[in-house]
Amino acid sequence: MVSGDAGRPVTIDDVATQAQVSRATVSRVMNGLATVDPAIAERVRRAVELLQYRPSETARSLSLGRTNTVAVLVPDLANPMFQSILRGVTRAAAEDGFRVLVGDTQETPDAERDAAIQARRRCDALVLCAPRMGETDLEAVLAAASPVAVVNRGIEAGAVPQVSMDYEQAIGLLVEHLVGLGHRHLVYAGGPPTSASNRLRGLGLDAALARRPDLRIDRVSVGSTLEDGFASAAQVLGTGASAVLAFNDLVALGLLSRLRELDVAVPERLSVVGVDDIPFARFSTPALTTVHVPQEALGVQAWRQLHQVMRGDGAPGPLWLEGSLEVRASTGPVPA
């Protein structure tokens, strides 16, 4: 950058002096406003190029009243599922000239409300990814932090952009796969009680039981991490089920690790399935049967709906995405 007097950085005042215009005129040209005479605007642009002026992003944000950034709040950034959703938001937002700031609440629902509002104050918009907070807190955030998009949390507010995975459909695919292998006694290793997607999975289990009166599904509360899956082996085995539906792939992979230590053969003794199809799922031992979730698409669609609201076009209504079954080596016929 060309410097001003005494080696100082070039300022907007230097550009104004070089172009023989006011500071306000330079600001209007730099912000792309069409209220400046074309000849004068060209003179300003030549001065900017000559001096190699680079405007302060902070000053520009204050001038325009926007930051061209969007905040994304996730409950657990260590989860590859949320990493993929974040990647989708980042890619789609970049195409529209926006950057992404990320916050991780570490599965602490009580921290989400304040974190969300603070993040929104620093950005132009907010994406809440699978928020764990209660309904009252969520309603307060939606009222105070608009515009907000919500991923994987169904809400009643019709004016809020919403994109969700149909986990009820995903669980249905897994149950039918296991039933087709002869399994009639299953156990569900459930996720966080505050997770909306956990409740959707529960609805999928209820629907499966309504379709198949001969089916038994036990339910145990486990969690959402590798460590939770690893620690759940005794609970799972204690049910006597022939197959386990894990809340997500992380839980399933943690469980598989512990089962290997216990010399419990998978799938000969116990079939194991997960949900999400994270990158590690196909490389586990054995490779994990799961439901492929269009993770990046969730992020892309969340941004597109949010950006539509930011342009003043209104929310298009909730969008539900469906998964597809990925059959691998962790499932097999019911033990004789």
Secondary structure by P-SEA (a helix, b strand, c coil): cccccccccccaaaaaaaacccaaaaaaaaaccccccaaaaaaaaaaaaaacccccaaaaaaaaccccbbbbbbcccccaaaaaaaaaaaaaaaaabbbbbbbbccccccccaaaaaaaaaaccccccccccccaaaaaaaaaccccbbbcccccccccbbbbbcaaaaaaaaaaaaaaaacccbbbbbccccccaaaaaaaaaaaaaaaacccbbbbbbbbcccaaaaaaaaaaaaaacccccccccaaaaaaaaaaaaaacccccccbbbbbccccccccccccccbbbbcaaaaaaaaaaaaaaaaaaccccccbbbbbbbbbbccccccccc
